[in-house]
């Protein structure tokens, strides 16, 4: 178990601008040992924090956005094309593709997807198309959607979708250029 009082003591022992290199050594061996232990504790703390921050900064996102274990928050990707609206999928009709579980409103929709997933899957792994255009992979609202050129695009929210609609072709070009870099790869 890490003693927090040791780290506070270690941090308190190192002062900004204090240089002991030019001072004569009048300290006892036990005092030099404590100073060395404080520096070792400080170095350990810095190394732990640096490791944690670098792990967060370089974390890669999954190729397919899935929330609660389901792509598109459990909505049926085929329904956007066949019914022109978002339809909640069922746990009865699922298919595994690219590491995600896809849910469908019917067995027929599941089978259509299974035969040609690239035709029905949302672009950019189901991440927000507007966000990917800006270089970010962010979640989506299944109600904020567009089918453009036979492809499904999702957006973070209805508000973001209104911005997306201002220049859909331009945002698609930018998102295509940023994909899959937006995942951190």
C-alpha positions as CSV (number, residue, x, y, z in Angstrom):
1,X,0.0,0.0,0.0
2,X,1.3,3.5,-0.9
3,X,1.6,5.9,1.9
4,X,0.2,9.2,0.8
5,X,2.0,11.0,3.7
6,X,5.3,9.8,2.2
7,X,4.5,11.4,-1.2
8,X,3.4,14.7,0.5
9,X,6.6,14.6,2.5
10,X,8.6,13.9,-0.7
11,X,6.9,16.7,-2.6
12,X,7.4,19.1,0.2
13,X,11.1,18.3,0.3
14,X,11.7,19.6,-3.2
15,X,11.3,23.4,-3.5
16,X,11.4,25.4,-6.7
17,X,14.6,27.3,-7.1
18,X,16.3,25.6,-4.2
19,X,19.7,24.2,-5.3
20,X,21.7,22.1,-2.9
21,X,24.4,21.4,-5.3
22,X,26.4,24.5,-4.4
23,X,26.0,24.2,-0.7
24,X,28.5,22.4,1.5
25,X,27.4,19.0,2.6
26,X,26.9,19.2,6.3
27,X,24.2,16.6,6.4
28,X,24.5,13.3,8.2
29,X,24.3,10.0,6.2
30,X,20.7,9.4,7.5
31,X,19.6,12.9,6.3
32,X,21.1,12.3,2.8
33,X,19.3,8.9,2.7
34,X,16.0,10.6,3.5
35,X,16.6,13.2,0.8
36,X,17.4,10.4,-1.7
37,X,14.3,8.6,-0.7
38,X,12.2,11.7,-1.3
39,X,13.7,12.1,-4.7
40,X,13.1,8.5,-5.5
41,X,9.5,8.8,-4.3
42,X,9.1,11.9,-6.5
43,X,10.5,10.2,-9.5
44,X,8.2,7.2,-9.0
45,X,5.2,9.5,-8.7
46,X,6.1,11.4,-11.9
47,X,6.7,8.1,-13.7
48,X,3.3,6.8,-12.6
49,X,1.5,9.9,-13.7
50,X,3.3,10.1,-17.0
51,X,2.4,6.4,-17.7
52,X,-1.2,7.1,-16.9
53,X,-1.4,10.2,-19.0
54,X,0.3,8.6,-22.0
55,X,-2.0,5.6,-21.8
56,X,-5.0,7.9,-21.9
57,X,-3.6,10.0,-24.7
58,X,-2.8,7.1,-27.0
59,X,-5.9,5.0,-26.3
60,X,-7.4,3.7,-29.5
61,X,-11.1,3.6,-30.0
62,X,-12.9,0.5,-31.4
63,X,-13.4,0.4,-35.2
64,X,-17.2,0.3,-34.6
65,X,-18.8,2.5,-32.1
66,X,-21.0,0.5,-29.7
67,X,-22.8,1.5,-26.6
68,X,-23.9,-1.1,-24.1
69,X,-22.5,-3.7,-26.4
70,X,-24.6,-2.8,-29.4
71,X,-23.6,-0.9,-32.6
72,X,-25.7,2.2,-33.3
73,X,-27.0,2.1,-29.7
74,X,-29.0,-1.0,-30.6
75,X,-30.8,0.5,-33.7
76,X,-31.3,-1.5,-36.9
77,X,-29.0,-0.2,-39.6
78,X,-31.1,-1.7,-42.4
79,X,-34.3,0.1,-41.3
80,X,-32.7,3.5,-42.2
81,X,-32.8,2.3,-45.8
82,X,-36.0,0.2,-45.9
83,X,-38.2,2.3,-43.6
84,X,-36.5,5.7,-43.9
85,X,-36.4,6.0,-40.1
86,X,-34.5,4.8,-37.0
87,X,-36.0,1.6,-35.6
88,X,-34.9,-0.1,-32.4
89,X,-33.4,-3.5,-33.0
90,X,-34.2,-6.6,-31.0
91,X,-31.9,-8.9,-29.0
92,X,-33.6,-11.8,-30.9
93,X,-32.1,-10.7,-34.2
94,X,-28.4,-10.0,-33.9
95,X,-25.3,-10.4,-36.0
96,X,-21.6,-10.1,-35.0
97,X,-19.5,-8.0,-37.4
98,X,-16.2,-6.2,-36.9
99,X,-16.2,-6.9,-33.2
100,X,-19.6,-5.4,-32.5
101,X,-23.1,-6.8,-32.0
102,X,-25.6,-5.4,-34.5
103,X,-29.3,-5.6,-33.7
104,X,-32.2,-5.8,-36.1
105,X,-36.0,-5.3,-36.0
106,X,-36.5,-8.5,-38.0
107,X,-34.8,-11.7,-39.3
108,X,-35.1,-10.3,-42.8
109,X,-33.2,-7.2,-42.0
110,X,-30.5,-9.2,-40.2
111,X,-30.1,-11.4,-43.3
112,X,-29.8,-8.4,-45.6
113,X,-27.1,-7.0,-43.4
114,X,-25.3,-10.4,-43.1
115,X,-25.2,-10.6,-47.0
116,X,-23.8,-7.1,-47.4
117,X,-22.8,-5.3,-44.2
118,X,-20.8,-2.6,-46.0
119,X,-24.0,-1.6,-47.8
120,X,-25.9,-0.9,-44.6
121,X,-23.4,-0.2,-41.9
122,X,-23.0,3.5,-41.1
123,X,-19.9,5.3,-42.4
124,X,-16.9,5.8,-40.1
125,X,-17.8,2.9,-37.9
126,X,-21.0,4.5,-36.6
127,X,-19.2,7.5,-35.1
128,X,-20.4,11.0,-35.7
129,X,-19.6,11.9,-39.3
130,X,-19.3,15.6,-38.4
131,X,-17.0,14.8,-35.5
132,X,-14.8,12.6,-37.8
133,X,-14.7,15.5,-40.2
134,X,-13.1,17.5,-37.4
135,X,-10.7,14.6,-36.5
136,X,-12.7,13.2,-33.5
137,X,-14.5,9.9,-33.0
138,X,-17.5,10.7,-30.8
139,X,-20.8,9.0,-30.1
140,X,-24.1,9.4,-32.0
141,X,-27.8,9.9,-31.5
142,X,-29.5,7.3,-33.8
143,X,-32.3,9.9,-34.5
144,X,-29.6,12.2,-36.1
145,X,-29.1,10.4,-39.4
146,X,-28.8,11.0,-43.2
147,X,-28.6,8.7,-46.2
148,X,-26.4,10.4,-48.8
149,X,-25.3,8.7,-52.0
150,X,-26.6,5.4,-50.7
151,X,-24.5,5.6,-47.5
152,X,-25.7,6.0,-43.9
153,X,-24.2,8.9,-41.9
154,X,-24.9,9.4,-38.2
155,X,-24.4,12.6,-36.1
156,X,-23.9,13.3,-32.4
157,X,-27.2,15.2,-32.0
158,X,-29.9,16.9,-34.0
159,X,-28.1,20.2,-33.3
160,X,-24.9,18.9,-34.8
161,X,-26.8,17.4,-37.7
162,X,-28.1,20.9,-38.6
163,X,-24.4,22.0,-38.8
164,X,-23.6,18.9,-40.8
165,X,-26.3,19.7,-43.3
166,X,-24.7,23.1,-44.1
167,X,-22.0,21.4,-46.2
168,X,-22.5,17.6,-46.4
169,X,-20.2,17.0,-49.4
170,X,-17.4,19.1,-47.7
171,X,-17.7,17.3,-44.4
172,X,-17.7,13.9,-46.1
173,X,-14.5,14.8,-47.9
174,X,-12.9,15.9,-44.6
175,X,-14.2,12.8,-42.7
176,X,-12.9,10.5,-45.5
177,X,-9.5,12.1,-45.1
178,X,-9.5,11.8,-41.3
179,X,-10.8,8.2,-41.2
180,X,-9.4,6.0,-39.5
181,X,-6.9,8.4,-37.9
182,X,-9.7,9.8,-35.8
183,X,-9.7,6.5,-33.9
184,X,-6.2,7.2,-32.7
185,X,-4.5,4.8,-35.1
